[in-house]
Amino acid sequence: MVLFLKLMILTMLGVFAAQDFKERAVFWFLPPLLAIAFAGLAYSRLRDWGGYWLPVFFNLEFIALVLLMTTAYCSIRKRRFVNIMRFLGLGDILFLVAIAFYLSELNFAFFFVASSIMVLFCWRLWRWASGRVALFIPLVGFYAFFLLLMLSCDWFLFHFNVTNNFWLWRLMFY
């Protein structure tokens, strides 16, 4: 069952990436389905919901704080209220909400910051190499691709456990 859920999650992440790179949009039902699959995988590991919800709520608060701060920054810069949804698609936000149901707090923040930096680098490189000027960054596509790599490494290669903060603490302080 666990292997099935992992393969289903990796397949959904591949669909996210392919669809967003090609069409700059994702199916509306994929983020809730991904969240349910992540919750099911977490339940199979924990076998109770006792300690599950605190990291999920922390991750959701992190997303809300980032969106609020981005809205405030853009609004102050433009000297009028700016709706952040002009820059981010609903699929981008729903994807982040879906992965909040699996990653631990520190892993979620690490993934968000590191993958956002990699998105900017890869997007600049792609624009330079292709010579095209595109208006929209396939954010979900990049995030899904990076998460697919991260989870594949965790589940099948290095087993650093993205549901636990220990590996990042060890990386930072030892």
C-alpha positions, -999 to 999 in steps of 0.1 A, spaced: 0 0 0 28 24 9 47 17 -23 15 23 -43 9 57 -26 45 67 -32 43 58 -69 9 75 -72 24 107 -56 54 106 -79 32 101 -109 10 131 -99 41 152 -95 52 143 -130 17 152 -143 19 185 -125 53 193 -140 44 182 -175 10 199 -176 23 232 -161 53 233 -185 31 226 -215 -1 245 -207 7 268 -177 -22 253 -159 -30 222 -139 -61 201 -134 -82 215 -105 -86 181 -89 -49 172 -87 -39 194 -56 -67 179 -33 -59 144 -46 -22 150 -38 -30 163 -3 -52 132 3 -23 109 -9 2 127 13 -22 124 43 -27 87 36 11 82 34 16 101 67 -12 80 84 4 48 72 37 59 89 22 74 121 -9 51 126 -26 80 145 -34 116 139 -21 129 173 11 145 161 2 150 125 -18 182 125 7 206 142 32 206 113 4 208 88 -10 239 105 24 254 108 31 249 71 -3 264 62 5 294 84 38 297 66 21 298 32 -4 324 45 24 346 59 44 344 27 13 354 6 5 382 31 40 396 30 42 393 -8 9 412 -11 21 439 14 54 443 -4 38 446 -39 11 469 -26 36 492 -9 58 492 -40 29 501 -63 13 524 -38 -20 507 -41 -35 474 -32 -22 446 -54 -40 413 -57 -12 387 -55 -34 363 -76 -24 383 -106 11 369 -102 4 335 -87 -21 311 -100 -46 293 -78 -28 261 -88 5 274 -74 -11 281 -40 -31 248 -39 1 229 -47 19 244 -17 -12 236 4 -11 200 -8 26 195 1 20 211 35 2 178 44 34 158 41 66 178 48 77 187 83 79 224 92 116 228 86 116 207 55 87 227 41 104 260 47 137 246 32 119 232 2 100 265 -4 131 287 -2 155 264 -20 131 255 -48 121 292 -52 158 301 -57 162 272 -81 131 282 -100 145 317 -106 179 303 -117 163 277 -140 138 302 -155 166 327 -162 187 300 -178 158 287 -199 150 323 -211 186 330 -219 191 296 -238 158 298 -257 159 335 -265 121 336 -259 105 361 -236 77 344 -217 55 362 -192 46 334 -168 69 311 -149 56 275 -147 60 276 -109 40 245 -101 59 227 -128 93 235 -113 81 229 -77 67 195 -87 99 186 -105 120 195 -75 97 178 -51 97 147 -73 135 147 -71 135 153 -34 110 126 -26 126 101 -49 159 106 -32 143 103 2 122 72 -6 146 52 -28 182 64 -24 193 83 7 164 79 31 169 113 48 132 114 58 115 147 48 88 142 75 114 147 102 135 178 108 165 158 121 184 155 88 183 193 83 193 200 119 222 176 115 232 193 82 231 228 97 247 222 131 271 192 127 
